[in-house]
Amino acid sequence: MGFIPQYEPFFDESEAKALYEYMRSGGWVTEFKKTQEFEKLISEFTGARHCIVTNNCTISLTMALLAAGIKSGDEVLVPDMTMIATPNSCKIFGAEPVLVDVEPDTLCMDLNSANSCITERTRALIYVSLHGRCGDMEQVKAFCQSHNLFFLEDAAQAFGSYYSSKHLGRYGDIGTFSFSMPKTITTGQGGAIITDNDDYAGKIARLKDFGRIRGGIDIHDTIGYNFKFTDIQAVIGIEQMRKLAERINRKREIYALYVQKLHNIEGVRMLPTDLAQTTPWFVDIYVDKPDEMSTWLKEKGIGTRRMYPAVHTQCAYNVSAYCPNAELAAKQGLWLPSSVQLEEKQIDMVVENIVEFFK
């Protein structure tokens, strides 16, 4: 058995054939009809009224905040346990991310902690569904409404995950997804914005295309930028979407196998996960010595990756924040091999070597 990577993308001949046919057809390459087709598939899958695809999810978050009127100097509540793109999306235009602790069982924003962080400058809340999990989304929505906050869902890792049978990303005023390499479906880089709000959708469509009144017309009545997608990515995305249902099922099967095989190992903790609603992004475990375990597994031909550091401890931020749950998750968290094409015999190899590590 060869080296088992922590994650790798999954393409086959369908993407290659579709790209070849597209290039032979004289496609426009930049975003056009294939991009529109990809957006329509995402809208239909999530149930959202509008979908706008972008060059990446960081920019999707930034454009969502700009469309909502968030300005330089405004404060945005952001969980302390997230990929650093989440707070960075605020920093791009001068908004200030305020780092909030997370719930221990979901690693999603703790609303009690959020409440204590609100000031007169707080204008928005970004809720991250970490690894596809979430808390009570109706409570989050009600919290934002009660404090008059723009509610933005960073569902980058949650494509195919739900709360009460409603797709994540649809509880907020705007939701965003990522299609970067390690996601369940990928276009290499890429992001998507979904919303049921016509005004937000219109503003975002202009923001991503130089502020033009419409494509192909060089008349600009607002400031905009170049955050467009490409039809080449869309062709890949369309083929990936055709495999999405199968991949959702397989990701859930893989996680269930890990739970089954790891549950009796003292020293390994896994978070409660509703696999009827959640498509787990990565398989995350929590151990006292994750660096030592990672080194041990690498020597056995198994790739892993450490959990994100708590944002407030990163040199790029280095701010004071009381976030013990985020710090503990960062201290103990380790991602195991999680590729959608992972085989059960590979999972067995991972588990056997974890058992050996503890011996």
JOFEN-V542177 format. One record per helix or strand of 2 or more residues. SS is the DSSP state (alpha for helix, beta for strand). FROM is the first residue (numbers start at 1). TO is the last residue. If there is no record, write none. Layout:
BEGIN
SS;FROM;TO  SS;FROM;TO
END
This chain:
BEGIN
alpha;13;24  alpha;33;46  beta;50;54  alpha;57;67  beta;75;79  alpha;85;91  beta;96;100  alpha;111;117  beta;122;128  alpha;130;132  alpha;137;146  beta;150;154  beta;162;163  beta;166;167  beta;174;178  beta;191;195  alpha;198;207  alpha;231;241  alpha;244;262  beta;283;286  alpha;290;299  beta;305;306  alpha;311;313  alpha;324;332  beta;333;336  alpha;344;358
END
